Amino acid sequence: MAPPILYVDLARQFAEERDALMPRIEAVLASGLWVGGAAVEALEAELRDYLGVAGVVALNSGTDALILSMRALGIGPGDEVVTAPNSFIASAGAVAMLGATPVFADVGVDMNIDPDHLARALTPRTKAVIAVHLAGRMAAMDPIMALAERHGLTVIEDAAQAMGSRYKGRLAGTIGHVGCFSAHPLKNFNAMGDAGFIATDNVKVAARVRRLQAHGLIDRNTAVEWGTVSRLDSVQAEILRFRLPRVAAIIERRRANADHYRRALADCPGVALPVCQPYEYNSFHLFVVQCERRDALQRALAEQGIATGIHYPTPIHCQPAAKALGYGVGSMPEAERQAARSLSLPIHQFLAAADIERVAAAIRGFHEAG
Ligand SMILES: Cc1ncc(COP(=O)(O)O)c(C=O)c1O
């Protein structure tokens, strides 16, 4: 059998970086500054430059980026935050963790929150909107920002899957009031453990997130509010510093792979390819196709050694944790339709052209066999 086609290849990523990266990791270890310090400060400065924002705070995860930025914005019990039901659980879980109420608005065919549904989901209690850029595709930021402005709402961009994506030339995470990023190992811009950060032009919000991430301390011995601990360790910071200048090339490779899939799967019966809007530059964190017989196709591909993913099989509003919110099956028809049909094909930067041809041929073969 042909060698397996992996969904991601993090071991290869490290193998290719090893000689250049290890001395930098060793230097951090030798410095004895394992938490905070120069590496974290340098990363934050480099991310400020990359994103063109006034404030970046490095954190332990994308989930903490959501929780702490919303807390810094004053979101809490009694508030509603509208978000997409088809995201990773963290987009709504972060709202619930603050004691606020996640409210869902259905998505459009672009898999992102539909501004018309969003407008209908607003109530007098709505305080904020989380615009998720799922799979690297940009949510419709102009209508979302306009709506938010009309209603005095805060917009939090969940850019966990969209580092490097652009909307009308503007980077994901820099359009709303706060951008929340994950640098989990599976992301395009990835650490070797949990990592995340927030980006904002609102320096007051950045300063409050920085305080909340360190127990509300303003100096070693004075806590002015309750906080938590959410530190990015120095080794992860150095790994991210090493990778930041390389992320553009990774995204370009993924985009080239997406183009290749488009050509190879053009007119393939039973498969709908992701639609890219003319205004977006998609970083292709995921390449999601929609197909009627998704589970059978996934099994057939697995039998041929081709790994795929499903993002996500159960929409958030149908999760047991969301039961008390009172949604249930049928309430978000487009998100539910997509959850049953979505299949994420391998798109990582190490795929060869022959790998993509093989995946496409296997998909065509599946549909031709009926
Ligand atoms: C859309 C989205 N939001 C939030 C998160 C949470 O990020 P993390 O896993 O770094 O906490 C993720 C990560 O998978 C994500 O995909």
The ligand as an SDF file (V2000), in Angstrom:
LIG
                    3D

 16 16  0  0  0  0  0  0  0  0999 V2000
  -12.0380   28.5680   16.8320 C   0  0  0  0  0  0  0  0  0  0  0  0
  -11.2320   28.2890   18.0770 C   0  0  0  0  0  0  0  0  0  0  0  0
  -11.4180   29.0490   19.1440 N   0  0  0  0  0  0  0  0  0  0  0  0
  -10.7130   28.8580   20.2770 C   0  0  0  0  0  0  0  0  0  0  0  0
   -9.7740   27.8470   20.3690 C   0  0  0  0  0  0  0  0  0  0  0  0
   -9.0750   27.6290   21.6640 C   0  0  0  0  0  0  0  0  0  0  0  0
   -7.6690   27.6860   21.5600 O   0  0  0  0  0  0  0  0  0  0  0  0
   -6.7640   26.8270   22.5410 P   0  0  0  0  0  0  0  0  0  0  0  0
   -6.8790   25.3980   22.1700 O   0  0  0  0  0  0  0  0  0  0  0  0
   -5.3830   27.3850   22.3180 O   0  0  0  0  0  0  0  0  0  0  0  0
   -7.2280   27.0860   23.9210 O   0  0  0  0  0  0  0  0  0  0  0  0
   -9.5380   27.0330   19.2690 C   0  0  0  0  0  0  0  0  0  0  0  0
   -8.5460   25.9670   19.3420 C   0  0  0  0  0  0  0  0  0  0  0  0
   -8.6610   24.8970   18.8910 O   0  0  0  0  0  0  0  0  0  0  0  0
  -10.2970   27.2460   18.0900 C   0  0  0  0  0  0  0  0  0  0  0  0
  -10.1260   26.4800   17.0050 O   0  0  0  0  0  0  0  0  0  0  0  0
  1  2  1  0
  2  3  1  0
  2 15  2  0
  3  4  2  0
  4  5  1  0
  5  6  1  0
  5 12  2  0
  6  7  1  0
  7  8  1  0
  8  9  2  0
  8 10  1  0
  8 11  1  0
 12 13  1  0
 12 15  1  0
 13 14  2  0
 15 16  1  0
M  END
$$$$
